[in-house]
Each structure stands twice: as C-alpha cells, then as structure tokens.
C-alpha cells in the first residue's frame, strides 16, 4: 500500500513538473503564488472571526518610561 501511495505521489510530482516546465517564467511565479494567496484569503474571510486590538508590548511601555524619565 505504501509503495503504491509513494508511486502516485512521485507520478503526480513528475507530471506537475513537466506541465509547469512548459510555461513561461511569469506564469510559473503566479502558479507558485496561488496556494499562498488562497490560504491567506481564506484566513482573512473566515466566518466568526473577531478582530481584537493589539495589546501593549513591554517594549512600548519601557520606551514610554524612558521618555518620562528624560523630562
């Protein structure tokens, strides 16, 4: 079973490589970017997602303390 799965994966990768090898370079870049853009769009449009304001960081607090000491 494992050998058949590995053969299928290898065959699919070979086929994808042969198909993408025939495309121009800009089209290849677009094809490579599609999965990353699709996952980002899915994460941003996910229903029920609530945005929370960023919490104050220690660095920002330390910088505010230093500026108060200078005055």
Secondary structure, DSSP 8 states (H G I E B T S, - for coil): -HHHHHHHHHHHHHHHHHHHHTS-HHHHHHHHHHHHHHHHHHHHS-TT---------HHHHHHHHHHHHH-
